[in-house]
Amino acid sequence: FITTNSAEGGDSLNFKPGFWPKVVLHLVPLLSKGPAKTTTSCSSKWGRLRTKYNLVKPITNLSGIPWDDEVGLNILDKGETVWKELILITTQKNPVAKSFRKKGWTHFSAMHALL
């Protein structure tokens, strides 16, 4: 829904409060479990997705280390030395980098296309 209606958020995708009720209505038929979504929960989720994207984006641009949405940086045991050096440098700027050693973020490509 956000992808097809991204123009409502402008260049920076900062959606106005009137956008979130439309998101809630769009989600109603798609969700069969859990509590109903609210405008606040949808807006908060969007904020968390943007924050995480801004943390993951620099990691995906690391020179010489490919990024994968499913396995992250995919640093295997043989790359332990590289990983230790990378983490020493990277975590000073981005402490969440450690969590993407062998785990990706499935929403990265979709968020990257939007932002």
PyRosetta script that sets phi, psi and omega in degrees:
from pyrosetta import init, pose_from_sequence

init()
pose = pose_from_sequence("FITTNSAEGGDSLNFKPGFWPKVVLHLVPLLSKGPAKTTTSCSSKWGRLRTKYNLVKPITNLSGIPWDDEVGLNILDKGETVWKELILITTQKNPVAKSFRKKGWTHFSAMHALL")
pose.set_psi(1, -44.9)
pose.set_omega(1, 179.1)
pose.set_phi(2, -64.1)
pose.set_psi(2, -39.5)
pose.set_omega(2, 179.9)
pose.set_phi(3, -60.1)
pose.set_psi(3, -46.2)
pose.set_omega(3, -177.3)
pose.set_phi(4, -77.5)
pose.set_psi(4, -16.0)
pose.set_omega(4, -179.3)
pose.set_phi(5, -118.9)
pose.set_psi(5, 23.0)
pose.set_omega(5, -175.5)
pose.set_phi(6, -61.2)
pose.set_psi(6, -25.4)
pose.set_omega(6, -179.8)
pose.set_phi(7, -59.8)
pose.set_psi(7, -27.3)
pose.set_omega(7, 179.2)
pose.set_phi(8, -67.3)
pose.set_psi(8, -19.1)
pose.set_omega(8, -179.8)
pose.set_phi(9, -93.2)
pose.set_psi(9, -4.6)
pose.set_omega(9, -178.6)
pose.set_phi(10, 72.7)
pose.set_psi(10, -171.2)
pose.set_omega(10, -177.2)
pose.set_phi(11, -61.1)
pose.set_psi(11, -33.9)
pose.set_omega(11, -176.9)
pose.set_phi(12, -97.6)
pose.set_psi(12, 4.4)
pose.set_omega(12, 179.7)
pose.set_phi(13, 54.4)
pose.set_psi(13, 42.1)
pose.set_omega(13, 172.5)
pose.set_phi(14, -95.9)
pose.set_psi(14, 96.4)
pose.set_omega(14, -174.8)
pose.set_phi(15, -77.0)
pose.set_psi(15, 140.2)
pose.set_omega(15, 178.6)
pose.set_phi(16, -76.4)
pose.set_psi(16, 158.7)
pose.set_omega(16, -178.1)
pose.set_phi(17, -53.4)
pose.set_psi(17, -31.7)
pose.set_omega(17, -179.4)
pose.set_phi(18, -68.7)
pose.set_psi(18, -12.4)
pose.set_omega(18, 179.7)
pose.set_phi(19, -76.3)
pose.set_psi(19, -37.1)
pose.set_omega(19, -171.4)
pose.set_phi(20, -67.4)
pose.set_psi(20, -33.3)
pose.set_omega(20, 174.0)
pose.set_phi(21, -60.7)
pose.set_psi(21, -32.7)
pose.set_omega(21, 177.3)
pose.set_phi(22, -67.4)
pose.set_psi(22, -37.2)
pose.set_omega(22, 177.4)
pose.set_phi(23, -64.0)
pose.set_psi(23, -45.7)
pose.set_omega(23, 179.6)
pose.set_phi(24, -57.7)
pose.set_psi(24, -46.9)
pose.set_omega(24, 179.3)
pose.set_phi(25, -62.4)
pose.set_psi(25, -36.3)
pose.set_omega(25, 178.5)
pose.set_phi(26, -66.4)
pose.set_psi(26, -35.0)
pose.set_omega(26, -176.3)
pose.set_phi(27, -78.7)
pose.set_psi(27, -25.9)
pose.set_omega(27, -174.9)
pose.set_phi(28, -48.7)
pose.set_psi(28, -53.7)
pose.set_omega(28, -178.1)
pose.set_phi(29, -73.3)
pose.set_psi(29, -11.9)
pose.set_omega(29, -176.8)
pose.set_phi(30, -90.4)
pose.set_psi(30, -17.0)
pose.set_omega(30, -175.2)
pose.set_phi(31, -108.9)
pose.set_psi(31, 128.0)
pose.set_omega(31, 179.3)
pose.set_phi(32, -114.0)
pose.set_psi(32, -11.4)
pose.set_omega(32, -178.8)
pose.set_phi(33, -126.5)
pose.set_psi(33, 161.4)
pose.set_omega(33, 174.6)
pose.set_phi(34, 77.7)
pose.set_psi(34, 174.5)
pose.set_omega(34, -178.5)
pose.set_phi(35, -70.3)
pose.set_psi(35, 155.6)
pose.set_omega(35, 177.3)
pose.set_phi(36, -63.8)
pose.set_psi(36, 144.7)
pose.set_omega(36, 178.6)
pose.set_phi(37, -78.3)
pose.set_psi(37, 147.7)
pose.set_omega(37, 178.0)
pose.set_phi(38, -116.2)
pose.set_psi(38, 167.7)
pose.set_omega(38, 177.3)
pose.set_phi(39, -61.1)
pose.set_psi(39, -38.1)
pose.set_omega(39, 179.6)
pose.set_phi(40, -66.3)
pose.set_psi(40, -43.9)
pose.set_omega(40, -178.7)
pose.set_phi(41, -66.1)
pose.set_psi(41, -37.4)
pose.set_omega(41, 178.9)
pose.set_phi(42, -68.2)
pose.set_psi(42, -44.3)
pose.set_omega(42, 179.0)
pose.set_phi(43, -63.7)
pose.set_psi(43, -41.5)
pose.set_omega(43, 178.9)
pose.set_phi(44, -64.8)
pose.set_psi(44, -41.8)
pose.set_omega(44, 178.7)
pose.set_phi(45, -61.5)
pose.set_psi(45, -43.0)
pose.set_omega(45, 178.0)
pose.set_phi(46, -60.3)
pose.set_psi(46, -42.0)
pose.set_omega(46, 178.1)
pose.set_phi(47, -62.1)
pose.set_psi(47, -41.3)
pose.set_omega(47, 178.9)
pose.set_phi(48, -67.5)
pose.set_psi(48, -39.1)
pose.set_omega(48, 177.9)
pose.set_phi(49, -62.9)
pose.set_psi(49, -42.8)
pose.set_omega(49, 179.2)
pose.set_phi(50, -64.9)
pose.set_psi(50, -42.3)
pose.set_omega(50, 179.0)
pose.set_phi(51, -61.8)
pose.set_psi(51, -46.9)
pose.set_omega(51, -179.5)
pose.set_phi(52, -64.1)
pose.set_psi(52, -40.9)
pose.set_omega(52, 177.6)
pose.set_phi(53, -57.3)
pose.set_psi(53, -45.1)
pose.set_omega(53, -179.0)
pose.set_phi(54, -65.9)
pose.set_psi(54, -23.2)
pose.set_omega(54, 175.2)
pose.set_phi(55, -83.3)
pose.set_psi(55, -37.6)
pose.set_omega(55, -176.7)
pose.set_phi(56, -78.2)
pose.set_psi(56, -35.3)
pose.set_omega(56, -174.9)
pose.set_phi(57, -50.7)
pose.set_psi(57, -48.9)
pose.set_omega(57, 179.6)
pose.set_phi(58, -62.6)
pose.set_psi(58, -31.1)
pose.set_omega(58, -180.0)
pose.set_phi(59, -67.3)
pose.set_psi(59, -36.8)
pose.set_omega(59, -178.3)
pose.set_phi(60, -70.3)
pose.set_psi(60, -15.7)
pose.set_omega(60, -178.2)
pose.set_phi(61, -99.6)
pose.set_psi(61, 9.3)
pose.set_omega(61, -179.0)
pose.set_phi(62, -63.4)
pose.set_psi(62, 132.3)
pose.set_omega(62, -177.5)
pose.set_phi(63, -66.7)
pose.set_psi(63, 129.0)
pose.set_omega(63, 174.5)
pose.set_phi(64, 81.7)
pose.set_psi(64, -1.7)
pose.set_omega(64, -179.9)
pose.set_phi(65, -125.5)
pose.set_psi(65, 110.4)
pose.set_omega(65, -177.6)
pose.set_phi(66, -72.5)
pose.set_psi(66, 148.6)
pose.set_omega(66, 178.1)
pose.set_phi(67, -103.6)
pose.set_psi(67, 143.3)
pose.set_omega(67, 175.2)
pose.set_phi(68, -133.7)
pose.set_psi(68, 133.8)
pose.set_omega(68, -177.5)
pose.set_phi(69, -61.8)
pose.set_psi(69, -26.7)
pose.set_omega(69, -178.7)
pose.set_phi(70, -91.0)
pose.set_psi(70, -41.6)
pose.set_omega(70, -174.5)
pose.set_phi(71, -112.9)
pose.set_psi(71, 10.1)
pose.set_omega(71, 176.8)
pose.set_phi(72, 63.1)
pose.set_psi(72, -129.6)
pose.set_omega(72, 179.4)
pose.set_phi(73, -80.9)
pose.set_psi(73, -16.7)
pose.set_omega(73, 176.5)
pose.set_phi(74, 51.6)
pose.set_psi(74, 50.0)
pose.set_omega(74, 177.6)
pose.set_phi(75, -79.9)
pose.set_psi(75, 112.7)
pose.set_omega(75, 179.6)
pose.set_phi(76, -86.5)
pose.set_psi(76, 173.0)
pose.set_omega(76, -177.8)
pose.set_phi(77, -55.3)
pose.set_psi(77, -36.1)
pose.set_omega(77, -178.8)
pose.set_phi(78, -66.8)
pose.set_psi(78, -17.4)
pose.set_omega(78, 179.5)
pose.set_phi(79, -98.8)
pose.set_psi(79, 17.8)
pose.set_omega(79, -176.2)
pose.set_phi(80, -56.4)
pose.set_psi(80, -41.3)
pose.set_omega(80, -179.6)
pose.set_phi(81, -64.1)
pose.set_psi(81, -46.2)
pose.set_omega(81, 178.4)
pose.set_phi(82, -61.0)
pose.set_psi(82, -42.5)
pose.set_omega(82, -178.9)
pose.set_phi(83, -61.1)
pose.set_psi(83, -45.9)
pose.set_omega(83, -178.8)
pose.set_phi(84, -61.1)
pose.set_psi(84, -43.1)
pose.set_omega(84, 178.5)
pose.set_phi(85, -65.8)
pose.set_psi(85, -42.8)
pose.set_omega(85, -179.8)
pose.set_phi(86, -61.3)
pose.set_psi(86, -45.9)
pose.set_omega(86, -178.0)
pose.set_phi(87, -65.8)
pose.set_psi(87, -38.2)
pose.set_omega(87, 177.5)
pose.set_phi(88, -58.0)
pose.set_psi(88, -41.2)
pose.set_omega(88, -178.6)
pose.set_phi(89, -79.5)
pose.set_psi(89, -48.7)
pose.set_omega(89, -171.0)
pose.set_phi(90, -71.4)
pose.set_psi(90, -41.3)
pose.set_omega(90, -174.6)
pose.set_phi(91, -68.3)
pose.set_psi(91, -18.8)
pose.set_omega(91, 175.1)
pose.set_phi(92, -66.7)
pose.set_psi(92, -32.9)
pose.set_omega(92, 179.8)
pose.set_phi(93, -95.2)
pose.set_psi(93, -31.3)
pose.set_omega(93, -172.5)
pose.set_phi(94, -146.1)
pose.set_psi(94, 88.6)
pose.set_omega(94, -174.9)
pose.set_phi(95, -60.5)
pose.set_psi(95, -21.8)
pose.set_omega(95, -179.1)
pose.set_phi(96, -78.7)
pose.set_psi(96, -4.8)
pose.set_omega(96, -178.0)
pose.set_phi(97, -55.6)
pose.set_psi(97, -35.4)
pose.set_omega(97, -178.5)
pose.set_phi(98, -56.0)
pose.set_psi(98, -34.9)
pose.set_omega(98, -174.5)
pose.set_phi(99, -72.8)
pose.set_psi(99, -5.9)
pose.set_omega(99, -177.8)
pose.set_phi(100, -109.9)
pose.set_psi(100, 21.5)
pose.set_omega(100, 179.1)
pose.set_phi(101, -61.0)
pose.set_psi(101, -49.1)
pose.set_omega(101, -178.5)
pose.set_phi(102, -130.0)
pose.set_psi(102, 12.3)
pose.set_omega(102, -177.4)
pose.set_phi(103, -133.1)
pose.set_psi(103, 131.7)
pose.set_omega(103, -179.4)
pose.set_phi(104, -95.2)
pose.set_psi(104, -161.0)
pose.set_omega(104, 176.5)
pose.set_phi(105, -138.3)
pose.set_psi(105, 108.3)
pose.set_omega(105, -171.5)
pose.set_phi(106, -62.9)
pose.set_psi(106, -19.3)
pose.set_omega(106, -178.6)
pose.set_phi(107, -89.9)
pose.set_psi(107, -2.8)
pose.set_omega(107, -173.3)
pose.set_phi(108, -59.3)
pose.set_psi(108, -50.4)
pose.set_omega(108, -176.5)
pose.set_phi(109, -61.1)
pose.set_psi(109, -41.5)
pose.set_omega(109, 179.1)
pose.set_phi(110, -65.7)
pose.set_psi(110, -43.2)
pose.set_omega(110, 178.8)
pose.set_phi(111, -66.7)
pose.set_psi(111, -38.7)
pose.set_omega(111, -179.7)
pose.set_phi(112, -63.3)
pose.set_psi(112, -38.6)
pose.set_omega(112, 178.4)
pose.set_phi(113, -64.9)
pose.set_psi(113, -34.2)
pose.set_omega(113, 179.6)
pose.set_phi(114, -77.9)
pose.set_psi(114, -45.5)
pose.set_omega(114, -173.4)
pose.set_phi(115, -95.3)
pose.dump_pdb("model.pdb")
